Amino acid sequence: MFSLKQTTTIAAITMLAVFNVSAQKPEPAPSSQVPLATAPEKDTIRRPTSSTGASMEKVNYVRRFSIAASLSVLALDTMKDNTTGQVNNQIDAIYATTVQSKRIGYGATGQIAITNHLAISAGIFIRKTAYAMNSDVFTGTDNILTLIDERKHTISNETTSARFYDIPVTVRYFAKGRQEKGAHLFLEAGGVIRKVSSIKSSIDSTINGGTTTCCVTTPITPHKKNTNGLVGGVGIHMVDPLGIRVVPSVRYTYFLDSPFNTFSTKNKRNQIEAIITIGF
């Protein structure tokens, strides 16, 4: 039999051993649910940075819609210096025209891309045209039995200026797609209408060597106020590092009629021009 002291000691040792065993027991296995702290993120795809994303975006080197300023320089004047005569039973006349037109025109050009290779272009160009025409006209019948010329002799000097508004509409075919880098060569074809406006005229006349009458300022009536034509051309669409778009082109136009067509004054039907268009 154990004494009370021994019994107390044994009980204390037993309790200490039980406590140590319970402290060394392994933690229970975690449940199948993943703790929130270690759960994977919802979006594991790494999105591109702004610089990366910019490189992935498609760049349109030929924009869907654009409008820009244009400058046109004609290879030849809209009319030419010319002298012509008219002789019949009642008229003996000489007409001489001197051109005073400007070869430079200006305006704007717009373009709408309809496919990756096709676009529609429309523009408006303003040109100044002017001329001076001298006419030396004998009218009536001269009596050959006299020394005096009985015919009426009229000398007139006309100066006329006007503005041409050329409105071309063409379809452009680009050799490369809109999103391909580099210069884009294109061919174009279409039609044009030329409108005559702002006509100003001044005519002085001298009859039989008398006093010069000045001046009749009634604007002359053009042969055709609106003239249609056909257009064809070639050009290059270029973009510099700053995003400035430069489009040089050469265009040929054949007009079906002449706005001015009186005696020695006649507009040319064939027109060749160099155009430079600059925009953003």
DRENMAR-17275 format. One record per residue (C-alpha): residue in one letter; x, y, z. Coordinates in steps of 0.001 Angstrom, whole numbers. Example, Ala and Ser with C-alpha at 12.3 -4.5 7.8 and 13.67 -1.06 7.14 Angstrom:
REM residues 2
PT A 12300 -4500 7800
PT S 13670 -1060 7140
***
This chain:
REM residues 280
PT M 0 0 0
PT F 1230 3465 -832
PT S 1274 6165 1698
PT L -715 9292 1146
PT K 2439 11185 145
PT Q 3439 8571 -2389
PT T -61 8439 -3827
PT T -68 12220 -4284
PT T 3319 12128 -6024
PT I 2235 9358 -8469
PT A -941 11257 -9354
PT A 1038 14419 -10086
PT I 3479 12571 -12351
PT T 578 10874 -14214
PT M -1187 14200 -14849
PT L 2054 15767 -16103
PT A 2623 12893 -18544
PT V -948 13135 -19861
PT F -524 16891 -20424
PT N 2751 16376 -22367
PT V 1184 13734 -24607
PT S -1792 15936 -25424
PT A 509 18867 -26247
PT Q 2499 16742 -28743
PT K -542 15412 -30645
PT P -556 16501 -34334
PT E -2994 19138 -35561
PT P -6101 17726 -37190
PT A -5950 17487 -41005
PT P -7275 20591 -42699
PT S -10623 20394 -44370
PT S -10878 20104 -48121
PT Q -11829 23776 -48336
PT V -8856 25945 -49239
PT P -8320 28759 -46751
PT L -9183 32165 -48165
PT A -5640 33377 -47478
PT T -4169 30827 -49920
PT A -6944 30734 -52503
PT P -5850 31572 -56054
PT E -6821 34962 -57555
PT K -9934 35082 -59681
PT D -8082 36461 -62765
PT T -4795 34693 -63322
PT I -4242 36173 -66821
PT R -1655 38929 -66844
PT R -3099 41863 -68709
PT P -790 43889 -70932
PT T 514 47183 -69693
PT S -332 50369 -71532
PT S 2834 50152 -73594
PT T 2206 46491 -74377
PT G -1423 47154 -75187
PT A -535 49941 -77570
PT S 1617 47595 -79596
PT M -1267 45149 -79854
PT E -3723 47728 -81226
PT K -4225 48047 -84996
PT V -3071 51322 -86500
PT N -4925 52806 -89492
PT Y -2303 54543 -91610
PT V -5129 55537 -93969
PT R -7923 56833 -91762
PT R -11566 55938 -92130
PT F -12427 59629 -92566
PT S -10107 62556 -93228
PT I -10226 66121 -94482
PT A -7208 68258 -95377
PT A -6045 71409 -97158
PT S -4960 71096 -100795
PT L -2856 73151 -103170
PT S -3084 72658 -106940
PT V -640 73835 -109598
PT L -1620 73545 -113254
PT A 928 72436 -115813
PT L -650 74833 -118354
PT D -3030 77794 -118190
PT T -6758 77173 -118428
PT M -6692 78954 -121801
PT K -4023 80091 -124256
PT D -3035 83241 -126096
PT N -4850 83096 -129376
PT T -5627 85159 -132475
PT T -8393 84392 -134917
PT G -10163 86116 -137800
PT Q -13633 86289 -139248
PT V -14316 87323 -142831
PT N -17581 87323 -144799
PT N -19643 89731 -146888
PT Q -20514 91938 -143933
PT I -17703 91410 -141398
PT D -13949 91604 -141519
PT A -12594 91081 -138017
PT I -9532 90088 -136048
PT Y -9732 88943 -132430
PT A -6736 88530 -130130
PT T -6827 87097 -126611
PT T -4118 87389 -123972
PT V -4306 85097 -120946
PT Q -4075 86612 -117454
PT S -5057 83536 -115429
PT K -3375 82070 -112355
PT R -2086 78506 -112434
PT I -2304 78049 -108679
PT G -5528 76909 -107066
PT Y -6417 76023 -103494
PT G -9116 74204 -101597
PT A -9845 71145 -99479
PT T -10030 67392 -100005
PT G -12022 64860 -97987
PT Q -11783 61082 -98066
PT I -13899 58217 -96708
PT A -12474 54680 -96694
PT I -15154 52134 -97596
PT T -12993 48987 -97584
PT N -9414 48111 -96723
PT H -8303 49118 -100237
PT L -11036 51446 -101566
PT A -11917 55016 -100640
PT I -14103 57807 -101997
PT S -12496 61228 -102326
PT A -14199 64573 -102923
PT G -12741 68041 -103060
PT I -13274 71628 -104039
PT F -10650 73804 -105728
PT I -10871 77545 -106383
PT R -9033 78976 -109383
PT K -8855 82491 -110759
PT T -9104 82931 -114499
PT A -8770 86157 -116454
PT Y -8131 87331 -119980
PT A -7987 90433 -122176
PT M -9479 90322 -125662
PT N -8965 92946 -128351
PT S -11301 93021 -131324
PT D -10775 95007 -134523
PT V -13957 94762 -136561
PT F -15133 96235 -139870
PT T -18847 95849 -140584
PT G -20861 96829 -143648
PT T -19915 97159 -147305
PT D -17104 99239 -148751
PT N -17665 101093 -152010
PT I -14624 100242 -154085
PT L -15212 103268 -156303
PT T -14358 105680 -153503
PT L -11163 106354 -151573
PT I -12951 106354 -148223
PT D -13815 103126 -146430
PT E -17514 103399 -145763
PT R -17553 100464 -143392
PT K -18027 100914 -139656
PT H -14742 100345 -137843
PT T -15012 99340 -134172
PT I -12102 98642 -131855
PT S -13003 97083 -128501
PT N -10951 96041 -125510
PT E -12456 93576 -123079
PT T -11002 92471 -119746
PT T -12819 89697 -117905
PT S -12042 87829 -114707
PT A -13887 84987 -113032
PT R -13512 82161 -110564
PT F -13667 78489 -111337
PT Y -14948 76120 -108676
PT D -13765 72609 -109554
PT I -15501 69835 -107601
PT P -13931 66421 -108325
PT V -15296 63153 -106918
PT T -13146 60043 -107400
PT V -12812 56444 -106263
PT R -9317 55589 -105005
PT Y -7750 52138 -105015
PT F -4861 51681 -102568
PT A -2251 49068 -103399
PT K -1764 48275 -99692
PT G -4309 47818 -96921
PT R -5163 50707 -94618
PT Q -3377 49084 -91657
PT E -156 48254 -93487
PT K 2772 50434 -92539
PT G 4549 52635 -95069
PT A 3617 54768 -98065
PT H 334 53863 -99794
PT L 267 54189 -103583
PT F -3205 54758 -105052
PT L -4937 55156 -108397
PT E -8092 57232 -108764
PT A -10808 57833 -111346
PT G -14076 59715 -111381
PT G -15780 62890 -112538
PT V -15656 66636 -111983
PT I -17944 69609 -112371
PT R -16584 73107 -113021
PT K -18767 76050 -112013
PT V -18102 79625 -113164
PT S -18747 82407 -110668
PT S -17848 86011 -109794
PT I -17601 87177 -113416
PT K -16417 90765 -113821
PT S -16071 92484 -117185
PT S -15072 95866 -118535
PT I -15321 96813 -122235
PT D -14288 100048 -123910
PT S -15011 100842 -127562
PT T -13824 103236 -130214
PT I -15854 103738 -133405
PT N -14282 105123 -136600
PT G -11383 106634 -134710
PT G -13611 108769 -132533
PT T -13764 109132 -128778
PT T -13324 105983 -126767
PT T -16445 104996 -124874
PT C -15720 103529 -121448
PT C -16870 101384 -120015
PT V -19501 98701 -120225
PT T -19233 96735 -116967
PT T -22045 94242 -117479
PT P -20558 90758 -116846
PT I -20378 88725 -120023
PT T -22403 85537 -120265
PT P -20204 82415 -120288
PT H -20624 79796 -122931
PT K -21218 77162 -120212
PT K -21800 78094 -116582
PT N -21408 74453 -115499
PT T -19050 72082 -117280
PT N -18616 68370 -116597
PT G -15414 66381 -117005
PT L -13624 63062 -116453
PT V -10762 62637 -113969
PT G -7912 60144 -113567
PT G -4821 60278 -111398
PT V -2157 58656 -109262
PT G -830 59587 -105838
PT I 975 58495 -102666
PT H -437 58661 -99141
PT M 2348 59135 -96562
PT V 2404 59607 -92772
PT D 5351 61112 -90890
PT P 6326 60242 -87259
PT L 4261 63191 -85960
PT G 1103 61861 -87617
PT I 1024 64495 -90377
PT R -430 63042 -93565
PT V 1064 64241 -96853
PT V -552 63218 -100138
PT P 1165 64318 -103367
PT S -684 63398 -106549
PT V -895 64078 -110280
PT R -4301 64351 -111906
PT Y -5522 64557 -115509
PT T -8923 66072 -116324
PT Y -10775 66171 -119627
PT F -13632 68681 -119732
PT L -16524 67960 -122066
PT D -16970 71644 -122932
PT S -15439 75110 -122379
PT P -16869 77692 -119945
PT F -15614 80546 -122147
PT N -15763 80034 -125917
PT T -16097 83260 -127885
PT F -13959 84093 -130919
PT S -10306 83892 -129818
PT T -11181 83218 -126166
PT K -11554 79550 -125382
PT N -10789 77424 -122327
PT K -8708 74304 -122786
PT R -10437 70977 -122296
PT N -7296 69114 -121241
PT Q -5897 69851 -117807
PT I -2888 68391 -115971
PT E -2219 69405 -112389
PT A 30 68541 -109473
PT I -1702 68484 -106083
PT I -256 68447 -102578
PT T -2641 67701 -99703
PT I -1595 68065 -96046
PT G -3651 67094 -93003
PT F -3590 65400 -89590
***
